[in-house]
Amino acid sequence: MDGFENIRNSFRLLYLFTRRVLDLMKYIKKQFNIEYIGGYPLFSKPSPGNGGGLLDNWAWDWLNFYFYEFKFEKENIKLSIILQSDTGMWDKKDVKYYELDKFEVAAKSKTKLIFVFKNNGSLDIDDKVTGNETLIKGNYKNKDVILDNDNNNMYCMVFNINEFQNKKLTDNSLKKFINYLNENSIFDITPDRLS
């Protein structure tokens, strides 16, 4: 044994997690009948994925599913789903990205999916969400629904990834998001496919 077995197992586990998230995004795309138009890691600038990465980038930049935005669009509907793989850094105060020993322990931190919806104009998550302490700092952890200010006409709902473990839970979570939009007269995106 060369001492790197845990590393190899970790990458295999990351592969399975990544595949699961991608399959979930494909399922949401199909259920909402909305086009996937791309995505990007919310940390990485420049991104190692497009050949622009620097060797001084954060190690998290090279693991871009740590914090990633999937973008969907149809006519004037804009939807982003942000994967926050580990809230550990945000669950503690004044912790730097490289201070892993100060992160909240993995058993207490969460993996979140943040749904962000806008039905007019552009949806610029980079400006609106990464600068919004309510979403990023973890202050939402005891709330189901977050409204960004009405002037931006942007609406957010935060889920624990456990709410997407299987088809039944996934459909229930998607219905919860749709009902939230409908109840607030935001937009009717009710798909026919959800049972």
Buried (B, 14 or more C-beta within 10 A) or exposed (E): EEEEEEEEEEEEEEEEBBEEBEEBBEBBBEBBEBEBEEBBBBBBEEBBEEEEBEEEBBEBBBBBBBBBBBBBBBEEBBBBBBBBBBBBBBBBEEBEEEEEEEBBEEEEBBBBBBBBBBBEEEBBBEEBBBEBEBBBBBEBBEEEEBBBEEEBBBBBBBBBBEBBEEEEEBBBBBBBBBEBBBEEEBBEBEBEEEE
